[in-house]
């Protein structure tokens, strides 16, 4: 639609109208970029919300378990930081946080 208006304005040869159309195109691009950022933010928030719904209880308290693997509840609770737990090697169910160094018993799903 803006391209059509721009073509008409060029035919009219009105510099003020052309300038306004260029400014409007810039505003449309700004809104487009802002929309992309907002869509990304919403997706991130939805992922965080979904992870907090997936709580498993073990001997050391709760952990977040998702398809990606378990996440450290301490790092998430204190810093809102999702840190994936990694197996600590001592047992099938024990996982360690690389950030806070805590160990968790993650029940088998």
C-alpha positions, 0 to 999 in steps of 0.5 A, a space after each residue: 500500500 505504501 509503495 502504491 502511495 509512493 508511486 502516486 506521490 512521485 507522479 504528482 512530484 510533490 516534495 513535501 508529500 514525498 518527504 512525508 511518505 519517506 518518514 511514514 515508511 521509516 515509522 512503519 519499519 520501526 514498528 515492524 522491528 519493535 513487533 519482531 522484538 515483542 514476539 521474541 519476548 513473548 516466546 521467551 516468557 512463554 517458555 519460562 512459564 512452561 518450564 516453571 509448570 514442570 516441577 519434579 520433587 526429589 530428595 533435595 527439593 524440587 527441580 524443573 524438568 522439561 524435554 530439554 532436561 532438568 534446570 537448577 531451581 536455585 539459580 532460577 529462584 534467586 536470579 531468574 536464570 535458567 541453568 541446565 543441570 548436567 549429570 554429575 557422574 555418581 548416579 543416574 539421578 544426580 545432577 549438578 548445576 554448573 553455575 551454583 555447583 549445587 547437586 540435585 536428585 532428579 527423579 526418573 520420569 
